[in-house]
């Protein structure tokens, strides 16, 4: 897929006919799908054969089979009906029929399934390989654990780049800097616009700042703690989505859990920050109270928002990894400013 069209045609022409058909079958599927990463050759036999027949066939075809993890069992219509391990072939009597030792609940993948879904299945069921079948359960190939490791590395790198807000940058050895700068600019503009919004929002509370200038000193603390808590919650949510935990746990329960975590963290920060403010401005205890109340509300809100954004994006079929980038941090910063000054105005009667 990554070769230029002309070079790819020349390579296909140089491949022998049988291998050429297999390669063309794989190229027919999207590059990041199960069909695009599968191996078209697998160890499969008819269900009526015996363990002796299977071992004999294995000896005869060992040079053609690159990866042998399981024996896949088919019926007379060449449909996948079961799977058994190599250990079962060796530990059962040679005359045992394959259909008597096979497991019929075979975990399979469709050739159009995204490679990340395939990796998730392999990880969840601790498989060494997973068969790829069409709508009629005809076996097209297998995706091995080696292929899955490559997929996991690729997806992890992609998520890391998205979390950093730089998208999928090309190889630094190729391409120009203008394209990379344009790609980064798109993400950074979100932060820039958010910064302008914060400046305008702070301006709304200009009178409050004029009356209590000490409030300005705690703005970085509110933004920093809220942003960090939000990123932590978003990262955990993205990880839960990646490993499929979101399918086993309802969204309300996940949000409730993050809200409780945020509340605990908020009270811990409130004791520290409020205690400092109380000692520093002991003659004005309401300042400490307003700061403590604001940090609790900010952290709790940040924890919930950090979890909501990736879960929502996932439901909208958008990569949730972008939730840990500028979108969440900018949104939380705006909310932190609003919560902080609104709390101060109410408690301090500004």
HELIX and SHEET records of a PDB file:
HELIX    1   1 UNK A    5  UNK A   14  1                                  10    
HELIX    2   2 UNK A   17  UNK A   27  1                                  11    
HELIX    3   3 UNK A   34  UNK A   37  1                                   4    
HELIX    4   4 UNK A   51  UNK A   60  1                                  10    
HELIX    5   5 UNK A   86  UNK A   91  1                                   6    
HELIX    6   6 UNK A   98  UNK A  101  1                                   4    
HELIX    7   7 UNK A  115  UNK A  124  1                                  10    
HELIX    8   8 UNK A  145  UNK A  163  1                                  19    
HELIX    9   9 UNK A  177  UNK A  204  1                                  28    
HELIX   10  10 UNK A  206  UNK A  211  1                                   6    
HELIX   11  11 UNK A  213  UNK A  218  5                                   6    
HELIX   12  12 UNK A  219  UNK A  242  1                                  24    
HELIX   13  13 UNK A  245  UNK A  248  1                                   4    
HELIX   14  14 UNK A  251  UNK A  280  1                                  30    
HELIX   15  15 UNK A  285  UNK A  315  1                                  31    
HELIX   16  16 UNK A  320  UNK A  324  5                                   5    
HELIX   17  17 UNK A  326  UNK A  348  1                                  23    
SHEET    1   A 3 UNK A  44  UNK A  46  0                                        
SHEET    2   A 3 UNK A  70  UNK A  74  1                                        
SHEET    3   A 3 UNK A  80  UNK A  85 -1                                        
SHEET    1   B 3 UNK A 108  UNK A 110  0                                        
SHEET    2   B 3 UNK A 129  UNK A 133  1                                        
SHEET    3   B 3 UNK A 139  UNK A 144 -1                                        
END                                                                             
